[in-house]
Amino acid sequence: MIYLLAAIALAFWVFGLYRRYQLWRLGKPDDCSKNIGKRIPVFIRTTVVDFLAHRRFLRDPYPGMMHLILFWGFVILLLASGVDAFTHYITGHIIGSPYLWFKLIVNIAGLLALIGIIMAAFRRYVLKPERLNTLLDDGIGMGLIAGMLITGFMVEGLRQAATELTLHPDWAPWSAGGFVFAKAFAGMSRDSLLFWHRSLWWFHSALVIGAIIYSGLAFSKLQHIVVSPLNAFFRSLGPVGVPVSINIENAESEPLGVGTIKDFTWKQLLDLDACTNCGRCQDACPAWATGKPLSPRKVVQDLKVHMLKAANNQANQSENVPTLVGEAPNEAEVWACTTCGACQETCPVYVEHIVKIIDLRRNLVLAQSEMPETAQLMLRNMQSRGHPWAGIQSLRLRGDWTSGLGLKILAEGDNVNTLFWVGCTGALVERNVAATLSMTRVLKAAGVDFGVLGEAETCCGDPARRAGYEFQFQIMAEQNIEIFKSHNIKEIITSCPHCYNTIKNEYPRYGGDFKVVHYTQLIADFVRQGKLKLTRELNSILTYHDPCYLGRYNSVYLEPRRILRAIPKAKLEEMERSRNTGFCCGGGGGHMWIEEQPGTTKINQMRLEDVLKTGAETEVTACPYCLQMFEESIEHKQMKDSLKAKDLAEIVEAAMKQS
């Protein structure tokens, strides 16, 4: 009878999942299901590292440990239920010492799960962290789980009181959780024990069945047991934050970005349901931390509400599909994102926020011509000048920095194997030109045979793409690829992580397959091979800031640190938020040019506080955006005499053995 009821409950649960699948189908097709063979080994690794070992959860110790013991407690209990059913119907009951050990393991698992629930309740209703706001659904879920665990121990205790306490008293302590209740029930008559055992067993079973039905029909957070692994399986296996290309020639017949929920792909809609609203992304978000309106958690949850509205309208045969950007998420939220990737790095279920926000920006810019004024100026400059800069920077010629250096400046018909791609900021902004000159001298010292484009170089297109102006990005990408091919370029060295990421990870979709290296990777190899001798002492305390597009986007963490540690007398002090948990400088996502919302803390000023905690005398980075952001924040704090911001290339040049 109980197995029939369980089957019915499971049918309700599957039906609830199927209804959600119908919602996901509102979205456009996605090619993520075409490479299953490649996904399987990746998913196995993800299961071991992130689900079984809880790598991402344990970055936040208290909730991580809470989730870990709750997870493993229920995994063991579920396996034990399977063993019980198998031995009952097929092999016969476990007896002897194996039975006692089986009981002990099951009871420990149940106690761990109960401790996890207590920790969860304490956190939600006593500690009350700001990021948790689903208290009702969480309360129902925790109540059902706690009820199942406690009644399970009570059923075991009633059984022990009726049997083991008198027949096998040495067995009872092996069921530690039930033994406590067995002692409490020991004074009851055998008939009462059997009656309550039977009654409570049915109540316990009803709780289990009810929890399954509730999670299925209400699509509660308990459904994440299946939806989260499904989302991890179908997550993007390619580079971080690369949006799908828009066919410019067919722009009139396809959506320009995402204007309604149906413009997302089905995988992006699956993302919305995979989100458990835990708020880890919100805690990691630099925009949220500095008082901006953006919460990645809220954006995803608001989009989920829109998905439900669209499904309801479709069910009622209404053609009124609610637009996305307006009340929630609103334009201020969409434009506050720096695309730093911290939200995706910390998400334990692999929700992909960045591309969604870029898709929303694309629709605002391309379909509605809505954008901040500073974004308009930046995009106009890219159209008319080939770079995003205005003001004094726009008066410089792109090749001015090459004067007197004796560089190989490529002209029409020239060929070169290795190109040093300088980038807009490295060529036009005076502070960054100094870093470019240092990099040039380092390359020469290492004996690298390279050329530069000089005036022929233009923007890689990253600022336009991150600001939603996809057409301008594609024009620049195709133009640059054509130039690279015309000079038979095979290898491209970049200073800017944004250029590095764009040329390396996004140009291949347009036929631009080149070997792309960031200068930190190159210099680290030169130092290791002995091509560069860093022998001059640098008596200074340094700290290194990881650029988001070099670190989280491309996992270049070790090379810059190896370089700094190779410098005599240089002491490297790490910031608390570093490597994959590093905090953004505030310049990504077009925010070198898009002003932050007034009345809020600037992101670069908050990051400077992390630098000051290390006691460093020099802040080192490997990105022109980051360098400018730190220069600005140091000047704002009036600390130019006590704290310097340097590009890593400048540090390397200062430490090189002089001929």
C-alpha positions as CSV (number, residue, x, y, z in Angstrom):
1,M,0.0,0.0,0.0
2,I,2.7,2.5,1.0
3,Y,4.6,1.9,-2.2
4,L,1.5,2.6,-4.2
5,L,1.0,5.8,-2.4
6,A,4.7,6.7,-2.9
7,A,4.3,6.0,-6.6
8,I,1.3,8.3,-6.8
9,A,3.3,11.0,-4.9
10,L,6.2,10.6,-7.3
11,A,3.8,10.9,-10.2
12,F,2.6,14.3,-8.8
13,W,6.3,15.3,-8.5
14,V,7.1,14.3,-12.1
15,F,4.0,16.1,-13.3
16,G,5.2,19.3,-11.5
17,L,8.5,18.9,-13.2
18,Y,6.9,18.4,-16.6
19,R,4.8,21.6,-16.1
20,R,8.0,23.5,-15.5
21,Y,9.6,21.9,-18.6
22,Q,6.6,23.3,-20.6
23,L,7.6,26.8,-19.2
24,W,11.2,26.4,-20.3
25,R,9.9,25.6,-23.8
26,L,8.7,29.2,-24.1
27,G,12.3,30.0,-24.8
28,K,14.2,29.8,-28.1
29,P,16.2,26.8,-29.1
30,D,19.6,26.3,-27.6
31,D,22.4,24.2,-28.9
32,C,23.7,23.1,-25.5
33,S,22.1,19.7,-25.9
34,K,24.2,18.9,-29.0
35,N,27.4,18.0,-27.3
36,I,26.3,15.5,-24.7
37,G,29.4,13.4,-25.0
38,K,31.6,16.3,-24.0
39,R,29.2,17.3,-21.1
40,I,29.2,13.9,-19.4
41,P,32.8,13.9,-18.1
42,V,32.5,17.6,-17.2
43,F,29.3,16.9,-15.2
44,I,31.0,13.9,-13.4
45,R,33.7,16.2,-12.3
46,T,31.2,18.9,-11.3
47,T,29.2,16.3,-9.3
48,V,32.3,15.2,-7.4
49,V,33.8,18.6,-6.7
50,D,30.9,20.9,-6.4
51,F,28.0,18.7,-5.3
52,L,29.5,15.8,-3.3
53,A,32.5,17.8,-1.9
54,H,30.5,21.1,-1.8
55,R,33.5,23.2,-3.1
56,R,31.4,26.3,-3.9
57,F,29.2,26.0,-0.9
58,L,32.1,25.8,1.6
59,R,33.5,29.2,0.5
60,D,31.0,30.5,3.0
61,P,31.8,28.2,6.0
62,Y,28.6,28.3,8.1
63,P,26.0,27.8,5.4
64,G,28.4,25.6,3.5
65,M,28.8,23.2,6.4
66,M,25.1,23.4,7.1
67,H,24.3,22.4,3.5
68,L,27.0,19.7,3.5
69,I,25.8,17.8,6.5
70,L,22.2,18.1,5.4
71,F,23.0,16.9,1.9
72,W,25.0,13.9,3.0
73,G,22.6,13.1,5.8
74,F,19.8,12.7,3.3
75,V,21.9,11.0,0.7
76,I,22.7,8.3,3.2
77,L,19.1,8.1,4.4
78,L,17.9,7.7,0.8
79,L,20.4,5.0,0.1
80,A,19.4,3.2,3.4
81,S,15.7,3.3,2.3
82,G,16.8,1.6,-0.9
83,V,18.8,-1.0,1.0
84,D,15.8,-1.6,3.2
85,A,13.4,-2.2,0.3
86,F,16.0,-4.4,-1.5
87,T,16.7,-6.6,1.5
88,H,13.0,-6.8,2.4
89,Y,11.8,-8.0,-1.0
90,I,14.8,-9.7,-2.5
91,T,17.7,-10.8,-0.3
92,G,16.2,-10.9,3.2
93,H,17.0,-8.7,6.2
94,I,20.5,-7.8,7.3
95,I,21.4,-9.6,10.5
96,G,24.2,-9.7,13.0
97,S,27.0,-7.1,13.2
98,P,26.3,-5.7,9.7
99,Y,22.8,-4.9,10.9
100,L,24.1,-3.0,13.9
101,W,26.6,-1.0,11.8
102,F,23.9,-0.3,9.3
103,K,21.7,1.1,12.1
104,L,24.5,3.2,13.5
105,I,25.3,4.8,10.1
106,V,21.7,5.5,9.3
107,N,21.1,7.1,12.7
108,I,24.3,9.3,12.4
109,A,23.0,10.4,9.0
110,G,19.6,11.3,10.4
111,L,21.2,13.2,13.3
112,L,23.5,15.1,10.9
113,A,20.4,16.0,8.7
114,L,18.6,17.2,11.8
115,I,21.6,19.3,12.9
116,G,21.7,20.8,9.4
117,I,18.0,21.8,9.7
118,I,18.6,23.4,13.1
119,M,21.5,25.3,11.7
120,A,19.4,26.4,8.8
121,A,16.5,27.6,11.0
122,F,18.9,29.4,13.3
123,R,20.5,31.2,10.3
124,R,17.2,32.2,8.7
125,Y,15.2,33.2,11.8
126,V,17.9,34.3,14.3
127,L,20.9,35.5,12.3
128,K,18.6,36.8,9.5
129,P,21.2,37.6,6.8
130,E,19.9,40.2,4.3
131,R,20.3,37.9,1.3
132,L,17.7,35.4,2.5
133,N,14.1,36.4,1.8
134,T,12.2,33.2,1.1
135,L,11.3,32.6,4.7
136,L,7.8,31.1,4.2
137,D,8.8,28.5,1.6
138,D,12.0,27.8,3.5
139,G,10.0,27.4,6.7
140,I,7.6,24.9,5.1
141,G,10.4,22.9,3.6
142,M,12.4,22.8,6.9
143,G,9.3,22.0,8.8
144,L,8.5,19.0,6.6
145,I,12.1,17.8,6.7
146,A,12.4,18.2,10.5
147,G,9.0,16.5,10.9
148,M,10.2,13.5,8.8
149,L,13.4,13.2,10.8
150,I,11.9,13.5,14.3
151,T,9.0,11.2,13.6
152,G,11.4,8.7,12.0
153,F,13.5,8.7,15.2
154,M,10.2,8.3,17.3
155,V,9.1,5.4,15.2
156,E,12.5,3.7,15.7
157,G,12.3,4.5,19.5
158,L,8.8,2.9,19.8
159,R,10.0,-0.2,18.0
160,Q,13.1,-0.4,20.3
161,A,11.0,0.1,23.4
162,A,8.7,-2.8,22.4
163,T,11.5,-5.1,21.4
164,E,15.2,-4.4,21.8
165,L,15.1,-2.8,25.3
166,T,13.9,-6.1,26.7
167,L,15.1,-8.7,24.2
168,H,18.4,-7.3,23.1
169,P,19.3,-4.3,25.3
170,D,22.9,-4.2,23.9
171,W,21.5,-3.5,20.4
172,A,19.5,-0.5,21.3
173,P,22.4,2.1,21.6
174,W,23.5,1.4,18.1
175,S,20.3,3.3,17.0
176,A,21.4,6.5,18.9
177,G,18.6,8.7,17.7
178,G,15.8,6.2,18.3
179,F,17.4,5.1,21.6
180,V,16.7,8.5,23.2
181,F,13.0,8.1,22.4
182,A,13.1,4.4,23.4
183,K,14.1,5.4,26.9
184,A,11.3,8.0,27.1
185,F,8.7,5.4,25.9
186,A,10.1,2.6,28.1
187,G,7.3,2.9,30.7
188,M,4.4,2.3,28.2
189,S,2.7,-1.0,27.8
190,R,3.5,-3.2,24.9
191,D,0.1,-2.8,23.3
192,S,0.4,1.0,23.6
193,L,3.8,0.9,22.1
194,L,2.6,-1.2,19.1
195,F,-0.4,1.1,18.6
196,W,1.6,4.3,18.6
197,H,4.3,2.7,16.5
198,R,1.8,1.8,13.8
199,S,0.0,5.2,14.0
200,L,3.2,7.2,13.9
201,W,4.7,5.1,11.1
202,W,1.7,6.0,8.9
203,F,2.0,9.7,10.0
204,H,5.7,9.6,9.1
205,S,5.0,8.0,5.8
206,A,2.3,10.6,5.1
207,L,4.8,13.4,5.8
208,V,7.2,11.9,3.3
209,I,4.5,11.5,0.7
210,G,3.1,15.0,1.4
211,A,6.6,16.6,1.1
212,I,7.0,14.9,-2.3
213,I,3.6,16.1,-3.5
214,Y,4.1,19.6,-2.1
215,S,7.5,20.0,-3.8
216,G,6.0,18.8,-7.1
217,L,2.8,20.9,-7.2
218,A,4.2,24.1,-5.6
219,F,7.6,23.7,-7.4
220,S,9.2,24.6,-4.1
221,K,12.9,24.9,-3.4
222,L,13.0,21.2,-2.7
223,Q,12.8,20.7,-6.5
224,H,16.4,22.0,-6.8
225,I,17.5,18.4,-6.0
226,V,16.8,17.7,-9.7
227,V,16.7,21.1,-11.4
228,S,20.1,22.3,-10.1
229,P,22.1,19.2,-11.4
230,L,20.2,19.5,-14.7
231,N,21.2,23.2,-15.0
232,A,24.8,22.3,-14.2
233,F,24.8,19.6,-16.9
234,F,23.5,22.0,-19.6
235,R,25.6,25.0,-18.5
236,S,27.9,26.8,-21.0
237,L,31.1,24.9,-21.5
238,G,32.6,27.7,-23.4
239,P,34.2,31.0,-22.2
240,V,32.4,33.1,-19.6
241,G,29.9,35.7,-20.6
242,V,29.9,35.3,-24.4
243,P,26.5,36.3,-25.8
244,V,25.0,34.7,-28.9
245,S,25.8,36.6,-32.1
246,I,23.0,38.6,-33.8
247,N,22.9,38.2,-37.5
248,I,23.2,41.8,-38.7
249,E,22.0,41.0,-42.2
250,N,18.9,39.3,-40.8
251,A,18.3,41.8,-38.0
252,E,14.8,42.8,-39.1
253,S,13.5,39.3,-38.6
254,E,15.2,38.2,-35.4
255,P,14.9,39.7,-31.9
256,L,17.5,42.4,-31.1
257,G,18.6,41.2,-27.7
258,V,15.9,40.2,-25.2
259,G,12.7,42.2,-25.1
260,T,10.3,39.6,-23.8
261,I,10.8,36.4,-21.8
262,K,10.3,34.4,-25.0
263,D,13.5,35.9,-26.4
264,F,15.6,34.0,-23.9
265,T,16.7,30.5,-24.8
266,W,15.1,27.5,-23.0
267,K,18.4,27.0,-21.1
268,Q,18.3,30.6,-19.9
269,L,14.8,29.9,-18.6
270,L,16.0,26.7,-16.9
271,D,18.5,29.0,-15.2
272,L,15.7,30.9,-13.6
273,D,14.2,27.8,-12.0
274,A,17.6,26.4,-10.9
275,C,18.2,29.5,-8.8
276,T,17.4,28.7,-5.2
277,N,17.4,32.4,-4.2
278,C,20.3,31.8,-1.8
279,G,21.7,35.2,-2.4
280,R,25.4,34.2,-2.7
281,C,25.6,36.2,-5.9
282,Q,24.2,39.2,-4.2
283,D,26.8,39.1,-1.5
284,A,29.6,38.8,-4.2
285,C,28.2,41.6,-6.4
286,P,30.3,44.8,-6.3
287,A,27.4,46.9,-7.5
288,W,25.2,45.7,-4.7
289,A,28.0,46.1,-2.1
290,T,28.4,49.8,-3.1
291,G,24.7,50.7,-2.9
292,K,23.7,50.3,-6.5
293,P,20.2,48.9,-7.2
294,L,21.5,45.7,-8.8
295,S,21.1,42.4,-7.1
296,P,21.8,39.4,-9.4
297,R,19.6,37.3,-7.2
298,K,16.7,39.7,-7.6
299,V,17.2,40.0,-11.3
300,V,16.9,36.3,-11.7
301,Q,13.9,36.0,-9.4
302,D,12.1,38.9,-11.2
303,L,12.7,37.2,-14.6
304,K,11.2,34.1,-13.1
305,V,8.1,36.1,-12.2
306,H,7.9,37.4,-15.8
307,M,8.2,33.8,-17.1
308,L,5.2,32.7,-15.0
309,K,3.2,35.7,-16.2
310,A,4.0,34.9,-19.8
311,A,3.0,31.3,-19.3
312,N,-0.3,32.4,-17.6
313,N,-1.1,34.7,-20.5
314,Q,-0.3,31.9,-23.0
315,A,-2.6,29.5,-21.1
316,N,-5.3,32.2,-21.2
317,Q,-4.7,32.7,-25.0
318,S,-3.7,36.3,-24.3
319,E,-1.3,38.0,-26.8
320,N,-0.2,40.4,-24.1
321,V,3.4,39.3,-23.3
322,P,4.8,41.5,-20.6
323,T,8.0,43.4,-21.5
324,L,11.0,42.7,-19.3
325,V,12.8,45.9,-18.6
326,G,10.6,48.3,-16.8
327,E,9.3,47.8,-13.3
328,A,11.6,44.8,-12.6
329,P,14.3,44.5,-13.6
330,N,14.5,48.2,-14.3
331,E,17.0,50.1,-16.4
332,A,19.1,51.2,-13.4
333,E,19.6,47.5,-12.4
334,V,20.5,46.5,-15.9
335,W,23.1,49.3,-16.4
336,A,24.7,48.9,-12.9
337,C,26.4,45.6,-13.8
338,T,30.1,45.6,-14.4
339,T,30.0,42.1,-15.9
340,C,32.8,41.1,-13.4
341,G,31.6,37.5,-13.1
342,A,31.6,37.3,-9.3
343,C,27.9,36.2,-9.3
344,Q,28.6,33.3,-11.6
345,E,31.8,32.3,-9.8
346,T,30.0,32.0,-6.5
347,C,26.7,30.4,-7.7
348,P,26.6,26.8,-6.5
349,V,24.1,25.8,-9.2
350,Y,25.8,27.5,-12.2
351,V,23.2,30.2,-12.9
352,E,24.6,32.4,-15.7
353,H,23.7,36.0,-15.0
354,I,26.0,37.9,-17.3
355,V,24.7,37.0,-20.8
356,K,21.1,37.7,-19.6
357,I,22.1,41.2,-18.6
358,I,23.9,41.8,-21.8
359,D,20.9,40.6,-23.7
360,L,18.7,43.0,-21.9
361,R,21.1,45.9,-22.7
362,R,21.1,44.8,-26.3
363,N,17.4,45.2,-26.5
364,L,17.5,48.6,-24.8
365,V,20.2,49.9,-27.1
366,L,19.3,48.3,-30.4
367,A,15.5,48.1,-30.3
368,Q,14.6,51.0,-27.9
369,S,17.6,53.4,-28.2
370,E,17.6,53.7,-24.4
371,M,20.9,54.0,-22.6
372,P,22.7,56.3,-20.2
373,E,24.1,59.5,-21.7
374,T,27.6,58.5,-20.9
375,A,27.1,55.2,-22.8
376,Q,25.8,57.2,-25.8
377,L,28.9,59.3,-25.9
378,M,31.1,56.2,-25.6
379,L,29.3,54.4,-28.5
380,R,29.3,57.5,-30.7
381,N,33.1,57.8,-30.2
382,M,33.5,54.2,-31.2
383,Q,31.6,54.8,-34.4
384,S,33.4,58.0,-35.3
385,R,36.9,57.6,-33.9
386,G,37.4,53.8,-33.6
387,H,37.8,54.1,-29.8
388,P,35.6,54.9,-26.8
389,W,37.6,57.8,-25.4
390,A,36.6,61.5,-25.3
391,G,38.3,64.6,-24.0
392,I,42.1,65.0,-24.1
393,Q,42.6,61.3,-24.9
394,S,40.7,61.8,-28.2
395,L,43.2,64.4,-29.3
396,R,46.1,62.0,-29.3
397,L,47.0,60.0,-32.4
398,R,46.9,56.3,-31.8
399,G,50.5,55.8,-33.0
400,D,52.0,58.7,-31.0
401,W,53.4,56.4,-28.3
402,T,55.6,54.6,-30.9
403,S,57.7,57.7,-31.7
404,G,61.4,57.1,-31.4
405,L,61.2,53.5,-30.3
406,G,62.3,51.9,-33.6
407,L,59.4,49.6,-33.6
408,K,58.2,47.6,-36.6
409,I,55.0,49.4,-37.5
410,L,53.1,47.3,-40.0
411,A,52.2,48.9,-43.3
412,E,50.1,47.4,-46.1
413,G,51.8,44.2,-47.4
414,D,54.0,43.7,-44.3
415,N,53.9,40.3,-42.6
416,V,54.8,39.5,-39.0
417,N,54.3,36.4,-36.9
418,T,53.8,38.2,-33.6
419,L,51.7,41.3,-33.0
420,F,51.7,43.4,-29.9
421,W,48.1,44.6,-29.6
422,V,48.2,47.7,-27.5
423,G,44.5,48.5,-27.1
424,C,42.7,51.9,-26.9
425,T,43.6,52.7,-23.3
426,G,47.2,51.6,-23.6
427,A,47.7,53.8,-26.7
428,L,45.7,56.9,-25.8
429,V,45.6,57.4,-22.0
430,E,48.8,59.1,-20.8
431,R,49.1,57.0,-17.6
432,N,48.6,53.8,-19.5
433,V,51.0,54.8,-22.3
434,A,53.7,54.7,-19.6
435,A,52.8,51.0,-19.0
436,T,52.8,50.3,-22.7
437,L,56.3,51.8,-23.0
438,S,57.5,49.5,-20.2
439,M,55.9,46.5,-21.8
440,T,57.6,47.4,-25.1
441,R,61.0,47.6,-23.4
442,V,60.4,44.2,-21.7
443,L,59.5,42.5,-25.0
444,K,62.7,43.9,-26.5
445,A,64.8,42.8,-23.6
446,A,63.4,39.3,-24.0
447,G,64.3,39.3,-27.7
448,V,60.7,39.1,-29.0
449,D,60.4,39.8,-32.7
450,F,57.1,41.7,-32.9
451,G,55.2,44.3,-34.8
452,V,52.5,46.9,-33.9
453,L,49.7,48.3,-36.0
454,G,50.1,51.9,-34.9
455,E,47.4,54.1,-36.5
456,A,45.9,51.1,-38.1
457,E,44.9,49.6,-34.8
458,T,41.3,50.2,-33.7
459,C,39.1,49.1,-30.7
460,C,38.6,45.3,-30.2
461,G,34.9,46.1,-29.7
462,D,34.5,44.9,-26.1
463,P,33.1,48.2,-24.7
464,A,30.4,48.2,-27.4
465,R,29.4,44.6,-26.9
466,R,29.2,44.9,-23.1
467,A,27.1,48.0,-23.5
468,G,24.7,46.2,-25.7
469,Y,25.7,47.7,-29.1
470,E,26.3,44.4,-30.8
471,F,26.4,45.8,-34.4
472,Q,29.4,48.0,-33.6
473,F,31.2,45.1,-32.0
474,Q,30.7,42.9,-35.0
475,I,31.9,45.6,-37.4
476,M,35.1,46.1,-35.4
477,A,35.7,42.4,-34.9
478,E,35.4,41.6,-38.6
479,Q,37.6,44.6,-39.5
480,N,40.3,43.5,-37.0
481,I,40.3,39.9,-38.2
482,E,40.7,41.0,-41.7
483,I,43.7,43.2,-40.7
484,F,45.3,40.3,-38.8
485,K,44.9,38.0,-41.7
486,S,46.3,40.5,-44.2
487,H,49.6,40.6,-42.2
488,N,49.7,36.8,-41.7
489,I,49.6,37.3,-37.9
490,K,49.8,34.0,-35.9
491,E,50.3,35.2,-32.4
492,I,48.8,38.2,-30.6
493,I,50.2,39.6,-27.3
494,T,47.8,41.8,-25.4
495,S,48.2,44.2,-22.4
496,C,44.5,44.6,-21.8
497,P,42.5,41.6,-20.3
498,H,39.4,42.9,-22.1
499,C,41.2,42.8,-25.5
500,Y,42.7,39.4,-24.5
501,N,39.3,37.9,-23.7
502,T,37.6,39.3,-26.7
503,I,40.2,38.3,-29.3
504,K,40.8,35.0,-27.7
505,N,37.3,33.9,-26.9
506,E,34.9,35.9,-29.1
507,Y,36.7,36.5,-32.4
508,P,36.8,32.7,-33.3
509,R,33.0,32.9,-33.9
510,Y,33.8,35.3,-36.7
511,G,36.7,33.3,-38.2
512,G,39.4,34.9,-36.2
513,D,41.4,31.9,-34.8
514,F,44.7,33.2,-33.4
515,K,47.1,32.3,-30.6
516,V,46.4,35.0,-28.0
517,V,48.5,35.5,-24.9
518,H,48.3,38.0,-22.1
519,Y,51.6,39.6,-21.3
520,T,51.6,38.1,-17.8
521,Q,51.6,34.6,-19.2
522,L,54.5,35.6,-21.6
523,I,56.6,37.2,-19.0
524,A,56.1,34.4,-16.5
525,D,57.4,32.0,-19.2
526,F,60.4,34.3,-19.9
527,V,61.3,34.4,-16.2
528,R,61.0,30.6,-15.9
529,Q,63.1,30.1,-19.0
530,G,65.8,32.6,-17.9
531,K,65.1,35.0,-20.8
532,L,64.4,37.7,-18.4
533,K,66.5,38.2,-15.3
534,L,64.7,39.9,-12.4
535,T,67.7,40.7,-10.3
536,R,67.2,44.2,-9.1
537,E,65.9,44.4,-5.6
538,L,62.6,46.0,-4.9
539,N,62.2,46.7,-1.2
540,S,58.5,47.2,-1.2
541,I,55.4,45.6,0.1
542,L,53.2,44.8,-2.9
543,T,49.6,43.6,-3.3
544,Y,48.2,42.2,-6.6
545,H,44.7,43.0,-7.8
546,D,43.2,40.3,-10.1
547,P,41.5,41.9,-13.2
548,C,38.1,40.2,-13.6
549,Y,38.6,39.6,-17.3
550,L,42.0,38.0,-16.7
551,G,41.2,36.0,-13.6
552,R,37.6,34.9,-13.5
553,Y,37.1,35.0,-17.2
554,N,40.3,33.3,-18.2
555,S,41.7,31.7,-15.0
556,V,45.1,33.6,-15.2
557,Y,45.9,33.8,-11.5
558,L,49.3,32.1,-10.9
559,E,51.4,33.8,-13.6
560,P,51.3,37.4,-12.2
561,R,52.1,36.1,-8.7
562,R,55.0,34.0,-10.0
563,I,56.5,37.1,-11.6
564,L,56.2,39.2,-8.4
565,R,57.6,36.4,-6.2
566,A,60.6,36.2,-8.5
567,I,61.6,39.8,-7.7
568,P,64.3,40.1,-5.0
569,K,63.1,41.7,-1.7
570,A,59.6,42.2,-3.0
571,K,57.0,41.1,-0.4
572,L,53.6,40.1,-1.8
573,E,50.7,40.6,0.6
574,E,47.4,39.1,-0.7
575,M,44.1,40.9,-0.2
576,E,41.4,39.0,1.6
577,R,39.3,39.1,-1.6
578,S,41.7,37.8,-4.2
579,R,42.0,35.3,-7.1
580,N,38.6,33.9,-7.9
581,T,36.9,35.8,-5.1
582,G,38.6,39.1,-6.1
583,F,36.6,42.3,-6.0
584,C,36.0,44.3,-9.2
585,C,37.7,47.7,-9.8
586,G,34.5,49.0,-11.3
587,G,35.7,49.5,-14.9
588,G,34.2,46.5,-16.7
589,G,30.9,46.2,-18.6
590,G,31.5,49.6,-20.2
591,H,31.8,51.3,-16.8
592,M,35.1,52.9,-17.7
593,W,32.8,55.3,-19.5
594,I,29.3,54.8,-18.0
595,E,29.0,56.8,-14.8
596,E,28.0,55.0,-11.6
597,Q,24.7,56.0,-10.0
598,P,25.1,59.2,-8.0
599,G,24.8,59.0,-4.3
600,T,26.5,55.6,-4.1
601,T,30.0,54.5,-3.1
602,K,32.3,54.1,-6.0
603,I,33.4,50.5,-6.6
604,N,37.1,51.5,-7.0
605,Q,37.0,53.3,-3.6
606,M,35.7,50.2,-1.9
607,R,38.4,48.1,-3.6
608,L,41.0,50.6,-2.4
609,E,40.0,49.8,1.2
610,D,41.0,46.1,0.6
611,V,44.4,47.3,-0.6
612,L,44.9,49.5,2.5
613,K,44.2,46.6,4.8
614,T,47.3,44.8,3.4
615,G,49.6,47.6,4.4
616,A,51.0,47.6,0.8
617,E,53.1,50.4,-0.5
618,T,52.3,49.5,-4.2
619,E,49.1,48.2,-5.7
620,V,50.0,46.1,-8.8
621,T,47.6,45.1,-11.5
622,A,47.7,43.9,-15.1
623,C,44.9,45.8,-16.7
624,P,44.7,49.4,-18.0
625,Y,41.2,49.8,-16.7
626,C,42.1,48.6,-13.2
627,L,45.2,50.9,-13.2
628,Q,43.1,53.9,-14.0
629,M,40.5,53.0,-11.4
630,F,43.2,52.7,-8.7
631,E,44.9,55.9,-9.7
632,E,41.5,57.7,-9.4
633,S,40.7,56.2,-6.0
634,I,44.2,56.9,-4.6
635,E,43.9,60.5,-5.7
636,H,40.4,60.8,-4.3
637,K,41.8,59.6,-0.9
638,Q,44.8,61.9,-1.2
639,M,47.3,59.1,-0.8
640,K,49.5,59.7,-3.8
641,D,52.6,60.1,-1.5
642,S,52.1,56.9,0.4
643,L,50.5,54.5,-2.1
644,K,51.3,53.9,-5.7
645,A,49.4,52.0,-8.4
646,K,51.6,50.3,-11.0
647,D,51.1,48.0,-14.0
648,L,52.9,44.7,-13.6
649,A,54.9,45.5,-16.7
650,E,56.3,48.6,-15.0
651,I,57.3,46.5,-12.0
652,V,59.0,44.0,-14.3
653,E,61.0,46.7,-16.1
654,A,62.2,48.1,-12.8
655,A,63.4,44.7,-11.6
656,M,65.1,43.7,-14.9
657,K,68.9,43.3,-15.0
658,Q,70.2,46.3,-16.8
659,S,72.7,45.8,-19.5
